[in-house]
Amino acid sequence: MALVEFQIYFPIADSVVLEFWDSRTKLAHIPMDIDSDGYWEKSINLDDGLYHYCFFINNSFRVNDPQTFPAYVLENGKPISSLVIENSEVRKLNYDSANIEVEYIDMYAGTSRLPRLNREFSNSDGEIGINIDFIKVKGIHLVSFVWVNPMLEIAYVSDCIVSGNPSGKGQAVQASGWITTDPNNQLIPGKWHLVVLVNGNEICCLPFYIRSYFYRLQQGRVIAL
């Protein structure tokens, strides 16, 4: 747990509210206090983990923390600021975190995590995932996986943090994301896309296919579901 101090300079504002997310669930809507110099401030205790936030000004528009750059995108496309707490240390995602390179990307099916090079999957695979190998990693980075179905709707989003020594030699780090399916939770067959973002910037958009390989009898015929 750590005490996190939020601050923004907005002397002409009548009100500022801190809007706070843990992953993609809004945790809090907290009014902030203004000091005599025009800084709106609020301090709260938070457990270790990844958080996202923005400032809601005059109940009309949102701005990011000027100490960060927009590294997280909500479903409505608006970016907000991010921070991570690890071992009670608070680190905000900012331009000092910009040291990272992608070495290799593959997609896999099932728990074996063997690469599926043709990127063709089925609803019987149980798990469809992606592994990304990063190199020269310094600082802390937010990796987001956005799964888009054949209807061009966002079906699922997940995040993970990769980090390396900010002052030493860059490290090699792997990030993973996945989506699961079973007979009671089938994914729409067709052409999907997996969009990968690092610190809010798209690094790739991978097309892949989900085939329907569950069958049942209908009027004496075997059909795919």
Secondary structure, DSSP 8 states (H G I E B T S, - for coil): -EEEEEEEE-TT-S-EEEEEEETTEEEEEEE-EE-TTSEEEEEEEE-SEEEEEEEEETTTEEE--TTS---EE-TTS-EEEEEEEETTEEEE--GGG-EEEEEEEEEEETTTTEE-TT-EEETTSSEEEEEEEEEEEEEEEEEEEEEE-TTS-EEEEEEEEEEE-SSSS-EEEEEEEEEE-BTTB----EEEEEEEEETTEEEEEEEEEEE---EEEETTEEEE-
